[in-house]
Amino acid sequence: MNWAKQRAQLIATIKSKKGKIKRIIAKAAKENETPDEEAEEEIEVLEEEIVILETNLERIEEILEDILDAADEAAEVIVENDEEIEELLMEDEDPDEEEEKGSRRRRRRSSEKNYVSVKPNHAKKGIAFAQFAKAKAISILNQRKGNYVNPLEIAKSQGMDPRVIKALKKAVVLDTSNSSSLVVQNTMADEFVSLLRAQTVVDKIAEGMRSAPFNTTVAGLATGSTAAWVGEGEKKPATNPTFLDIEIKHHKLAGIVVMTEELLRLATPSADKMMLDDLVEASVALIDTTFLDDLPQTANRPAGILNGAPKVVATGITVDTYGADLAALRRQFISNGLSLSGAHYIMSETRASDLGELRDALGNPYYRGMDAPLGEKTLGGLPVIESETSADVIALVKPSEIYLADDGEVQIDYSDQATIDMGASTLVNLFQENKIAIRAERYITWAKRRVAAAAYIDYSLIP
């Protein structure tokens, strides 16, 4: 459907009918008369037709505006140069008529142009989410200083991504006619979440994990059942699997970024990217640290996958000791009824690099696959995920034995009145230091289906 061509045709038709009315009136005026009954009827019919055409024109312009706002890539909507249309457009040019046409709602493009160009002005992935948060944060700062400025005006003044402007424009009233702003906001949030998923350990193995809803209790397996071949007339073995209840809570992760007011107000791409990077980094670090620790589940956080997991105490960091400890880890894993199929190793980049540097007597890599680039390493045929948050641990994890609840939602909150604990006994009073905290909350949690869904080697005692 060529909407731009239809728009041009409607404009030309409206112009032609208005011109016809003028000619009828002009003809009567030339004879010092008013239009007769027949002419008056013709004028009324033309005016009714013009009203219908203008209504349709407004509808098509709304469609074109939505296309322009939603486009992600450069595109052109071509309007063919029709000689007949061109003649009608040029017929009876009138400044008053042009002014009337320009006053109609959303009339932004000249009828003489033969194309509508959509520029690729969307920001890089995730930047729109940071800009959306930034516009609202600046608005809150201004409001508390008694100088409220609508987030929409802030977004426009800083030249933010068109999707941000559209979302803020329609944020006040939402109904069936403008619910597309919800889609825009969801798209921006999805971009932010996708950046997180590209970096966290959880999300790198999420494809193999079992999906579960929030706030539910599911049955897990603590110990397996037994089976045996039975001869005729002999006793059948009694199976006695042990089950446990696994509670999938509604946990949320909050990444907080503290920024100076000056940096927040800075309307530059580098400032937006810095804010996005800080939000992503804070969230990634907390997700990975929680996922790979050995702490139990609480009302506020999920249990780490190493909580209650079988542990192998490391005996050293030489070729031989690495080999012996890894063999012990695999035996521990398999003895709990878990197959290595689909399992992943998780270790720090530092340890992965050390394993990759080990050589045999001929100078060949001792652990083939560990000298591959980041994200492509394998150990004993199993994929290796590298994260510095694993610290002094090499973990062997079975993703299919872990439940994951993640609805992809992200919420943004702001404060310039709080005191923030920055770690290492450092407290930052936002009001005193003229700073603002921006908090991005993602709803995500996980729980092991079996206690032995992970096993690990502990290197914390190795100097």
HELIX and SHEET records of a PDB file:
HELIX    1   1 TRP A    3  LYS A   30  1                                  28    
HELIX    2   2 GLU A   37  ALA A   70  1                                  34    
HELIX    3   3 GLU A   83  MET A   90  1                                   8    
HELIX    4   4 PRO A   95  SER A  103  1                                   9    
HELIX    5   5 ILE A  127  ARG A  144  1                                  18    
HELIX    6   6 PRO A  151  SER A  157  1                                   7    
HELIX    7   7 PRO A  162  LYS A  169  1                                   8    
HELIX    8   8 SER A  180  ARG A  197  1                                  18    
HELIX    9   9 VAL A  201  LYS A  204  1                                   4    
HELIX   10  10 ALA A  206  GLY A  208  5                                   3    
HELIX   11  11 GLU A  261  ARG A  265  1                                   5    
HELIX   12  12 PRO A  269  PHE A  291  1                                  23    
HELIX   13  13 VAL A  319  SER A  335  1                                  17    
HELIX   14  14 GLU A  349  GLU A  357  1                                   9    
HELIX   15  15 GLU A  388  SER A  390  5                                   3    
HELIX   16  16 PRO A  399  GLU A  401  5                                   3    
HELIX   17  17 VAL A  451  ALA A  453  5                                   3    
SHEET    1   A 2 ALA A  75  ILE A  78  0                                        
SHEET    2   A 2 TYR A 115  VAL A 118 -1                                        
SHEET    1   B 4 ARG A 210  SER A 211  0                                        
SHEET    2   B 4 ILE A 402  SER A 415  1                                        
SHEET    3   B 4 LYS A 435  LYS A 448 -1                                        
SHEET    4   B 4 LYS A 252  THR A 260 -1                                        
SHEET    1   C 2 THR A 216  THR A 223  0                                        
SHEET    2   C 2 THR A 242  ILE A 248 -1                                        
SHEET    1   D 6 LYS A 311  VAL A 313  0                                        
SHEET    2   D 6 ALA A 454  ASP A 458  1                                        
SHEET    3   D 6 VAL A 393  VAL A 397 -1                                        
SHEET    4   D 6 HIS A 344  MET A 347 -1                                        
SHEET    5   D 6 LEU A 382  GLU A 386  1                                        
SHEET    6   D 6 THR A 378  LEU A 379 -1                                        
SHEET    1   E 2 THR A 419  ASP A 421  0                                        
SHEET    2   E 2 LEU A 427  ASN A 429 -1                                        
END                                                                             
